[in-house]
Amino acid sequence: MDERKIKDLPLGTSDFIALRMADQLYVDKTDLVYKIASVRRKYFFFSSEKIW
């Protein structure tokens, strides 16, 4: 049986080096941000979950 560990999401981690040292998952959303920013709209709403 192939047992793969599911990596933790880096909730609240903003330091890339710390993220990698903790073996957390990094998701690059650069392309998505570019696509959203390229669309000509008057307003954009970005929501982020607050982590305490």
N, C-alpha and C positions, 0 to 999 in steps of 0.2 A: 504494500500500500504506500502510495506517495504522500507523505505528510509534509506539506509546505506551510510554513508559518505565514499568516496574514500580517503584513506590516501595519503598524499603528499610523494613523493619520496625524500629521503634525499640528494639532489644534493648539494654538497659542504660541507656536514656535516660529520666530521670525528670523532666526540665525541659521543659515544654510549649513554651516559646519556642524553646529550642534544637532541639527536635524539628521545629518548623515551619521554622526558619531552614535546617535541613539537608535540607528537602524530604522528610521521612520521613512515613510513613503513621501516622495516629492512628485507633485503633479505640475507640469509646466503648462500654464494657460496663456502663454504669450500670444499664440496664434489667435485664440479666442478673444483676447482683449483687443488685438489689432482689428479683428473683424467688427467688433462692436464699435470701436472708436472710428472706423472708416465710414460708418453709416451716418449720413447727414440727418441728424435729428436735433430738435431744439433742446430736449431734456433727456438725461439718462438717469436711471435710478439703480444704484448698486446697493445691495443689502448684504450685510454680513452678520452672522450670528455672534452675539457677545459671549465671550468666554471669561468666566470669573475664576 
